[in-house]
Amino acid sequence: MVRILFIMFSLLAGQASAAAPTAAVCVVQHQDRVLMVQDSVSGRFGLTGGYIDAGETPEQAALRELYEETGLKGDILAPIGRWQQAALFACRTTTPLQATPQGRVNLLHAPNLGGEIRQARLINPRAPEVELRFPEQTRWLAEQLPANSDSPRQELTDFSQQGNLLHRTELPWLERLQTGLTPLAPLLAVTNLFGEQALYLVLLPLLLPWLGWPRLRAMLFTLGTLAFCITLGKLAIGWPRPFHLVPQLAEQASGGFGMPSGHTATALLFWGLLLRQWQGCRHPLIWALLAALLTGLARIELGVHFISDVLGGLLLGALLLSQSELLARLSARPQAWWALSLLALALAWPTQSGSLAALASLGAGLSLGQSLPLRRHASPPLPTALLALLGGLLCGLLQWQLPHLMSSSFTILLLQWSSLLLLGLWLSAGIWLLSPTATPGNDTYAREEA
C-alpha cells in the first residue's frame, strides 16, 4: 500500500512538474553565437536564467533574469521548448549588445555585477571554448535555435569610456604597470596566494601548536572582522574591476566588486599579526607591508584590481591591524563571536552575499565549539597540528570540488557553508576532544587564558 501511494505521488509530482516549469531562460543570440554568463559559484558558463518567483509567469522570470544578470532589457519572441524543469524562450534585446571583437559583453549596467555574475560572452553553442555549466542543455539548444531572432550588436574595443573619472585616469597607468610586471609573474603568482582562502585553510591549522588556541582564536576573529568589513565595503562602494572596463586586461575573471582589495588587506593584516608574534623578526610591520604591496601588485598584474583598490585595501588592513589588541580581547568573549556571526547572517540575505553567509557559518561553528567546557592546550604539537590540518584540508577539498560535481548553485553554496560550520566546530572543539590531553571541565576560559 505504501509503495502504491509512493508511486502515485511520484506520478502526480511528475505531471505537475511537466505542466509548470520552475525555471525560465532567455536565449539571446547574435548570428551563430548565444549570450552566456559565468557565475561566481561554479565558475562555469550558462544561459541567462533562474527560478520563477511566486506570482511570475515564465516569460516575466526569463526577462527579469536577463536584466539582473546582464543589465539588458528584452522582448520574448517565441518559446523554444523545455529542458528538464526550465522553459526556454527566444529573446531579442531592446538595445544593442555591446561586445568586443572577442565576444566579451559589457556588464557595467548589470544589477548582479558584484554578486553572482563574473562576466558575459557571446559563445558558439556548437563549439564552446569555455567550460559549460549545462553542456547537455547547450548541445540540445544548438539544434533548436530559431532563425531571425538575432539581437543587434555594437562592437567596441573596450568599455572604458563608461567608467568613472578615477578609473579612466588610472587605466593608462594600470596598463603600463601590468606590462612592466610581466617579468615578475612567477613571484607575483606566489604572493597572490596571500589573499586566497586555500592558503589559510592549510596555514592556520599548522600555526596552532606555535600560537596556541587563544592567539589563533584572536587571529581568526580579526580576520573574520576584516572579511565582514571588506564585503560591506565592496557592496557599499560598488566599483567595477579593471576587466569590466577593458576585458583584455584579465585572462581570468574575478567575482565581486573591486574596492577595496581583499587580498591586499588580508595580506597586510595576517602577516602583521603573525610576524609580531615572532620575537626574532625585526621590523615586522615593514615586512608585512612588503608582503601586502607584492600581493597588491599581483592583483594589478592579473587585471582584477585598480591601483586605488589596492590602496583602499592597505588602509583597511592597517586600520584593523592598529585595533588588533582590542579585537583580541573581544575574541575571548563568546558573545562577540555570536554578534559577528549573527550580524553577517542578518546582512547576507538582503545583500545576497555568499561571503557574508560563509563568514556566518564559520563563526557559528566556532561559537558553538567554544561553548563546550574543554581545556584547549596544543600539546603534543604534532598530533594537534595534524588534526587541525585534517579539518582544513577536508573543508578546502569540498570548497574546491563541489562546483565541479554539481550544477545547482544553491546546493553547492549550502554544502560549502556547512563545511565551514563544521570546520569552525572542528577547530574550536573537535580536535580538543580527540587530543590526548583533553580534559572536560568548567574552568575552560580561566585555564586557556592563564
N, C-alpha and C positions, 0 to 999 in steps of 0.2 A: 504493500500500500504506500509506504513511504517512498519507494522507488518510483511508483507511478506518479505520485504527486510531484516528485522532483522533476521527472521528465516533462510533465505538463507545465510546470513552472518555467522550465528551460525553453520549451517551445513558445510559450507566451512572451517570455522575455526576448527571444529571438525575433518574434514577429513585431514586437514593439520597437526594437532597435532598428529593424529593417524599415519601419514606417517613419521613424523620427530620428534623423541624424543628430549626433551630439556635437559635431564639429563642422565648421564651414571653412572653405578655402577659396581665395580669389586667385585665379590664374591670369597673370598679366604677361603678355608676350610681345616681343618685337622681332619680326621676321622669324628666324629659327631658334630664337632664344627666349627663355622664360625668366621672370624675376624670382630670385630666391634670396633668402636671408640666412645669415649664420647666427644661431642662437648661442648665448653665453653658457648655457648649461651643458649641452652636448658638444659644442664646438663644431657642429656639422650644419650643412645647408639643407633648407627645406622651403616649401612654398609658404607664402604668407597665409596664415590661418590660425584658428584656435577654437576653443569651446564656445558653444552657443549659450549666451546668458539667458536667464529667465525673462520671458516676455519678448524675446527677439525672434525674428524669422531667420532662417539660414542665410538668406540674402543680406539682411542687415548685419549679421555677425561677420560675414565674409568681408564686407566693405569696411566695417569697423576695424577688424584686424589688419586690413591693408593699410589703413590710415595710421593706426597705432604703431605698426612695425616699420613703416617707411615714410610716413608723412604725406602720402599720396592719396588723393581722393579719386574715386572712380565710379563707373556705372556697370551694372550687370548686363551682359549681352545675352547670355543663354546658359542654361545648365549643361555641364559636361557629363556628369554622371556621379556615381557613388563609388568611393573606395573605402571599404570597411565601414566605419561609423562616420565618415566625413563626406559632406556634399561639396562637390567641386563646381565652380562657376567660372565661365569665361568673362573676364572683366576688361574694361578699357579705361585708362586713366583720363581724367579731365584736363590734366596739364601734362606737358612733355616729360618723359623720363630723362632726367639729367644724368648722363653717364659718360665715363671716359672711353677712349678707344678700346681699352682693355675690358670694358664692361662693368667697371665699378660704378655703383649708383649712389647719388647724393642722398644722404640720410639726415642732413642737418636740421630738417624740419620734423623729424620723427619724434613723437612723444616718448617712445621707448628707447631713444638713442642711448641713454645712460643706464638702461636696465637690461632687458632680456636679449637685445639685438646688438651684435658687434658690427656687421657690415652687410651690404646687399650687392648682388651681382646679377648680370644677365648671363644665363648659363644654358648651354645646349643640352637638352634633356637626353638626346641620343648619344652624346659623347661628353658626359660631365667631367670637368677637370678638377673637381673638388670632391671631398668626402660627403656623401649624402646621408641625411637622417632617415629617409624612407626610400631606399633605392628601388624597391619593387613598385612603389607608387609612381616614381618618376618614369620608369620604363613603361608602365601602363599609360601614363599621361602622354608620352611621346606619340602614341598611336591614336590618341583621342583629340589632339589639339585641333580646334576648328579653324577654318580658313577665314580670312578677312576680319580678324579680331585684333590686329596689331594696335598697340598704343603708340602715340607719337614719341619720338626720341630727339633730345637735344644733346649733341655731342660737345663736351667740354674737356679741355686738357686737365683741369682740376677745379675745385670749388672754393679756392682761396679767397675770392672776392666776397664771399658770403660770411667770412669770419669777422670777428671784432677787430678794432684798430690795433690792440696789443698783439694779437696773433698774426695779423698781416705784417706788422713791423718785425716780429720775431722770425717769420718763415725764412727769409733770405739768410739770416744768421744761422738758423737751425740747419738749413741745407748745407751750408759751408762746414759747420761743425760736424755734421753727420759724415760728410766726406772725409774730413780730417781725422775722424776717429776710426776709420776703417782698419788701419794697421793694428789698432788696439783691440780688435773684435774678440780674439781669444780671451784676453784678460777681462774684458767687459762682460763676456758670457758668464764668467765666474762670479763677478761682483753683482750681476743681475740676480743671482740666487739669493742675495742678502734680503731680498724682499719677497721671496717665494715661500708659500706655505709649506711646501715639501721639505725645505731645509729645516724649519723649526720643528716639524714632526719628528725629525731624526735628532737634531742637535739638543733641543731642550731636555728630552729624557736622558741623554748621555751626560748632561751637566748636573743632573740631580744629586749624585753622590758628592760632587765637589761643592755645589752651592748649598745643599741641604734643602729640606722642604720649605721652611719659612721664606728663604730668599728666592727660591724658584717660584713659589706662590706669588710673591711680590712682583716678580718679573712678568708672570702670566697676567696678573691684574693690570699692570701698567701697559703691557702690550694690548690687552683687551680694551682698555680705555682709549688707547690710540686708534685701534680699529674702529671703535664707535665714532670717534671724532672725525676720522678720515671719511667714513661713509656718509655721515651727515654733511660734512664739508663739500664733498663731491655733489651730493644731491642739491644742496642749497645754492652752490655756485653754478653748476650745470654747464661747464665749459667743455667743448669737444676736444678730442685728441688731434694731434697733427695729421694723422692719416685720414681723418674725417674731412679735412680740407684739401690735402694733397695725398691721394691714395698711394702714389708711388713711393712715399716715404717709408712704408712698412710692408714687409712681406707677410707678417702675421698680425692680425687684428687683436686688440685687447678690449675687454669689456669694461663698461662703466665710463663715467666722465673722467677728465684728466686732472683737474685741480682739486686738491693738492696731490703730489706724487706719493702714493702709499709706500712704494718700495723705498724711496729715499728717506721718508720719515721713519720707517721701521728699521732701516739700517742704522741710522744715527742713534735711535733710542736703544736698540738691542745692544749694539757694540759699546755704547756709552755705559749702559748698566753693567754689562759683563766685564769690561776692562777695568772699571772702577773696583771690582772685586778682586782683581789680580794685583797683589801688592808689588810684584816685580815689574809691572808696567809703568813706565814713566810717561807722563802726559797722555793719559787715557782718552781725554776728550779730543785731543788733536788727532789721534789715531781713529777714533770713532767718526770724526768729521771727514777724514780722508776716505774711510770706507763708504760713508754716505755720498760724498761727491762722486766717487767712482761708480756707485750704484746709479746716481742720477745721470751720469754720462752714458751709462749702459742703456738707460731708458730713452735718452735722446738718440743714441745710435740706432736703437730699434724703431724709432719713429713713433713711439707711443706717448711721449711727453714733450711739452714745450719747456723752454728754459724757465719760464715763470712757474710752471707746475713743480719743477724741481726745487726752486727757491721757496715756494709755499710749503713743500714737504720738509725742507730743512728747518723752517721756522716752527712748524708744528711739532716736529720731533724734538727740537731744542726746548720748546715750551714744556712739554711733558717730562723731558729729562730734568729740567730745573725743579719740577714738582715731584720727583721720584720718591723722596723721603716721605712726603705726605701720602702718596699713593701706596707706599709700602706699609705704612701704619694702617691704612684703610683695608688693605688686603687681609689683615689678620682678623677682621670682623666679618662674620658670615653675612650680616645684614648688607654690607657693601657689595658682596658678590651677588646677592639676590637682587639688589637695587639695579646693578648694571645689567643683569640678565633680563629682568622684567622690563626695564626701560627699552632695551634692544628689541625685545619681543613686541612691546606695545607699538614701537615705531616701524617694525618690519612689515606689518600688514598694510597700513596706509601708504607706505612708500614702495611696497612690493620689492623690498630689498632682501635678496638672498644672503648678503653679507651680514646683515643685522640678525637674520634668523639663525645663521651659523654661529654667530657670537653668542646669541641667547642659548643655543643648545649646549655649547661648550661650557658656558658659565653656569647653566643649570646643573650639568653633571658635576662640575667642581663644587658647587654649593651643596648638592646632596651628599657628595662624598665627605666633605669636611664636617658635615653634621654628625658623622659617626665618631664615637669616642675611641680613637686609635692613637697609639704612640708612633709618630712618624719619624723614625730615625734611620737614615740611609746607611745602614751597616748590616752585613758586609757590602762594600760599594759595588763590586762587580755584579753580583746577582740582582741588586737593586737597579743598576743601570740597564741590565739586560731585560728585566721585567718591564721597566718603563719604556724601553725601546720597542719591545714587542707590541705594546699598545699603539705607539706612534706609527710603526710600520703597517700594522693592520688597518689603522684608520687611513693612512696615506694610500694604501693599496685600494681601498674602497673608493676614496675620493678620485683616484686616477682611473680605475677600471669601470666604474658604474656607467659613465657616459658612453662607453663602448659596448656595453652589454645590454642596454635598454634604450628605448626610444621615447618613453614618456618622461617629460621634464619633471612633472610633479613627483613621480616615483623616484627618479634619480635624486632630486633635492631632499625628499623625505628620508631616504636611506642615508644620504650624506650627513644630514643634520643628526640623524640617530647615531651615526658612527662618532660624531663629535661629542654628543652627550655621553656615550659610553667611554670615550677617551677621557673626558673630564672625570667620570666616576673611577676609571682605572688609575689615573694619576693621583687622585685625592684619597682613594680608599682601597682599590683592588690590589695594588702592589704591596700595600702595607698589611693587608690581610694575609697575603702569601709570604711575606717576609719572615725569616726565621726569628726576628726579634720583635714581631708584632705582639703587643700585649694590650688587650682592651682595658679601658679604664675611663673614669670621668674627669681626669685631670689632663686631658689631651693638650689643651692650649697652653696651660702652665708649663708642661713638660717641653713642648716643642719650641716655646719662646725662651726657655731658660738658657 
